[in-house]
Amino acid sequence: MMEVKECAARQLGRGACTGPARLRCGSCGAISYCSSAHQRLHWQQHKEECERMAQQMQRSAIVHDFPFSFAEETTLQVDMGVSTLCSFFERCGIHMLGLWQFECECGHDKFSLLGYGNTNDDFCWHLPSNICPCTDALVPLVDSLESWASYYIWRRLPFHSPVAMLLHWPATVYHALRIAIGRMQNSFPRPGDFLRIHYLGPERELDQLATFAELHALLPMVQIQIDFIGPAIPSSRNGEVIILKDYMPCSDAVCQCKIKNTNAENVGDDHVLEAKQSNIGFPIYLKLWKGLYHDLYSQLVKDSLPHLIFAPNAGIAASSSWLPTIELISTTEIPMIITDFCEEAAFLAVQCISSALALPITYPVQVNPFRQPTVPPEKILEVPTYSNCFIFGIN
């Protein structure tokens, strides 16, 4: 079950907590305390944010709104502690299998960056073909996708399919492109175009890179290169190139995806992971760079500039290392799209960018329609919190 939230006054160092943080602020309901004494101690800090958080809580219904039949089980019930992601995955038959293992409480205990792709089981949905996108879309994508509902309808997936739990990564990249590049006339990538994305600060998605193969469907016939840059990348994988030539296969013994799809494998000394025998026009190239963006920028742009800089779940206000990176990006004309777990984190990031760097926010904070439909285990506040929940940007 989910642990009780941490007392908001714990970091004040004004006495040990007297028990679990079960007492919520009566005004906003967004933060919790172990006692009324700690609540009074914390008021001087909390009073400036209380009204803002109350407004965020009032928008909860919008943020919690998902089209999936399982949504209540993986969001509100998990948050209240009456259900777990483990039980949901067990019911779906995918608990601790392949890429799913990094999503539940059990998997977090064995988190290992870039541990995927070493067996046949890793490069697989572990789901039947009727509930996962293992082949090309039956209908070409004509209009832009605006929500999970439109994506599932287009991909002909039933709303009990859990694939959105993993596909929020590539779907949010697609949405970021729509926000930043799509608003400029005729600039959205078309078949045959080359698209380069700098992807900053990857963490959990490093074990789920195979899901980015769905960009074959979202951006058909586009030549895609994504550079993943961040300190979480292991030194042993620095510089590695991963090639995604096809979709992740389903678990059916007989399916169209089995005709042209084999497992990702290491190829030679270059550590290239490749899914072979594909009919898709262009492979997707992923390259791993260990380090901070502002330190690696000159190397990254030696051959070409990116069309988009993307920073998922960035936590900009919580880390000073973001400031030189954003300052550098502000000197370019490259759009930077940022996501964060909750509206409060996004607000603090905007405040940090605006005050510390005097930069305007070009793309205002908004709910990401492709946020992950599950509550993260590291949730601290009571405000609605999901991976890639809110999205905004500069330039």
ChimeraX attribute file (.defattr): number of C-alpha atoms within 10 A of each C-alpha:
attribute: neighborCount
match mode: 1-to-1
recipient: residues
	/A:1	13
	/A:2	16
	/A:3	13
	/A:4	14
	/A:5	20
	/A:6	20
	/A:7	25
	/A:8	21
	/A:9	26
	/A:10	16
	/A:11	11
	/A:12	12
	/A:13	8
	/A:14	11
	/A:15	11
	/A:16	12
	/A:17	17
	/A:18	12
	/A:19	11
	/A:20	15
	/A:21	21
	/A:22	15
	/A:23	17
	/A:24	20
	/A:25	18
	/A:26	11
	/A:27	12
	/A:28	19
	/A:29	16
	/A:30	18
	/A:31	25
	/A:32	24
	/A:33	25
	/A:34	22
	/A:35	18
	/A:36	12
	/A:37	13
	/A:38	23
	/A:39	20
	/A:40	12
	/A:41	14
	/A:42	19
	/A:43	14
	/A:44	9
	/A:45	11
	/A:46	17
	/A:47	11
	/A:48	10
	/A:49	12
	/A:50	19
	/A:51	13
	/A:52	14
	/A:53	22
	/A:54	17
	/A:55	12
	/A:56	18
	/A:57	18
	/A:58	11
	/A:59	14
	/A:60	14
	/A:61	10
	/A:62	10
	/A:63	22
	/A:64	18
	/A:65	13
	/A:66	21
	/A:67	15
	/A:68	19
	/A:69	13
	/A:70	16
	/A:71	18
	/A:72	17
	/A:73	19
	/A:74	24
	/A:75	24
	/A:76	16
	/A:77	17
	/A:78	20
	/A:79	24
	/A:80	13
	/A:81	12
	/A:82	11
	/A:83	18
	/A:84	21
	/A:85	23
	/A:86	20
	/A:87	14
	/A:88	18
	/A:89	19
	/A:90	12
	/A:91	10
	/A:92	14
	/A:93	12
	/A:94	18
	/A:95	22
	/A:96	17
	/A:97	16
	/A:98	21
	/A:99	26
	/A:100	21
	/A:101	21
	/A:102	23
	/A:103	21
	/A:104	20
	/A:105	17
	/A:106	14
	/A:107	17
	/A:108	13
	/A:109	10
	/A:110	10
	/A:111	14
	/A:112	15
	/A:113	18
	/A:114	18
	/A:115	14
	/A:116	19
	/A:117	22
	/A:118	14
	/A:119	13
	/A:120	13
	/A:121	15
	/A:122	22
	/A:123	25
	/A:124	24
	/A:125	26
	/A:126	22
	/A:127	20
	/A:128	16
	/A:129	20
	/A:130	13
	/A:131	19
	/A:132	23
	/A:133	23
	/A:134	25
	/A:135	23
	/A:136	19
	/A:137	16
	/A:138	10
	/A:139	9
	/A:140	12
	/A:141	15
	/A:142	7
	/A:143	7
	/A:144	13
	/A:145	19
	/A:146	13
	/A:147	16
	/A:148	21
	/A:149	18
	/A:150	14
	/A:151	18
	/A:152	21
	/A:153	11
	/A:154	16
	/A:155	20
	/A:156	16
	/A:157	18
	/A:158	15
	/A:159	19
	/A:160	13
	/A:161	18
	/A:162	23
	/A:163	20
	/A:164	21
	/A:165	17
	/A:166	22
	/A:167	20
	/A:168	24
	/A:169	22
	/A:170	21
	/A:171	26
	/A:172	22
	/A:173	23
	/A:174	17
	/A:175	23
	/A:176	25
	/A:177	23
	/A:178	18
	/A:179	18
	/A:180	24
	/A:181	18
	/A:182	15
	/A:183	11
	/A:184	10
	/A:185	7
	/A:186	9
	/A:187	12
	/A:188	16
	/A:189	20
	/A:190	14
	/A:191	12
	/A:192	13
	/A:193	13
	/A:194	13
	/A:195	19
	/A:196	19
	/A:197	19
	/A:198	23
	/A:199	25
	/A:200	23
	/A:201	25
	/A:202	21
	/A:203	19
	/A:204	16
	/A:205	19
	/A:206	18
	/A:207	22
	/A:208	23
	/A:209	20
	/A:210	28
	/A:211	23
	/A:212	24
	/A:213	22
	/A:214	24
	/A:215	21
	/A:216	24
	/A:217	20
	/A:218	22
	/A:219	18
	/A:220	21
	/A:221	19
	/A:222	21
	/A:223	20
	/A:224	21
	/A:225	18
	/A:226	22
	/A:227	20
	/A:228	25
	/A:229	25
	/A:230	19
	/A:231	15
	/A:232	17
	/A:233	21
	/A:234	15
	/A:235	12
	/A:236	8
	/A:237	15
	/A:238	15
	/A:239	17
	/A:240	14
	/A:241	19
	/A:242	24
	/A:243	20
	/A:244	27
	/A:245	25
	/A:246	33
	/A:247	28
	/A:248	28
	/A:249	25
	/A:250	24
	/A:251	18
	/A:252	14
	/A:253	10
	/A:254	10
	/A:255	15
	/A:256	15
	/A:257	22
	/A:258	17
	/A:259	10
	/A:260	18
	/A:261	20
	/A:262	21
	/A:263	20
	/A:264	26
	/A:265	19
	/A:266	15
	/A:267	10
	/A:268	8
	/A:269	6
	/A:270	11
	/A:271	14
	/A:272	18
	/A:273	23
	/A:274	22
	/A:275	23
	/A:276	17
	/A:277	13
	/A:278	17
	/A:279	12
	/A:280	16
	/A:281	15
	/A:282	18
	/A:283	23
	/A:284	22
	/A:285	20
	/A:286	23
	/A:287	19
	/A:288	22
	/A:289	24
	/A:290	19
	/A:291	19
	/A:292	18
	/A:293	26
	/A:294	17
	/A:295	11
	/A:296	14
	/A:297	16
	/A:298	10
	/A:299	10
	/A:300	17
	/A:301	11
	/A:302	8
	/A:303	8
	/A:304	9
	/A:305	16
	/A:306	18
	/A:307	19
	/A:308	22
	/A:309	25
	/A:310	25
	/A:311	25
	/A:312	24
	/A:313	23
	/A:314	21
	/A:315	20
	/A:316	23
	/A:317	18
	/A:318	12
	/A:319	10
	/A:320	11
	/A:321	13
	/A:322	20
	/A:323	17
	/A:324	15
	/A:325	16
	/A:326	18
	/A:327	16
	/A:328	13
	/A:329	19
	/A:330	17
	/A:331	9
	/A:332	11
	/A:333	11
	/A:334	17
	/A:335	23
	/A:336	25
	/A:337	24
	/A:338	25
	/A:339	30
	/A:340	27
	/A:341	25
	/A:342	25
	/A:343	26
	/A:344	19
	/A:345	20
	/A:346	26
	/A:347	18
	/A:348	15
	/A:349	22
	/A:350	22
	/A:351	18
	/A:352	19
	/A:353	21
	/A:354	13
	/A:355	11
	/A:356	11
	/A:357	14
	/A:358	11
	/A:359	17
	/A:360	16
	/A:361	15
	/A:362	14
	/A:363	17
	/A:364	15
	/A:365	18
	/A:366	13
	/A:367	17
	/A:368	24
	/A:369	22
	/A:370	28
	/A:371	28
	/A:372	26
	/A:373	30
	/A:374	25
	/A:375	21
	/A:376	20
	/A:377	17
	/A:378	10
	/A:379	18
	/A:380	16
	/A:381	18
	/A:382	18
	/A:383	24
	/A:384	24
	/A:385	30
	/A:386	24
	/A:387	22
	/A:388	25
	/A:389	26
	/A:390	28
	/A:391	28
	/A:392	24
	/A:393	22
	/A:394	22
	/A:395	17
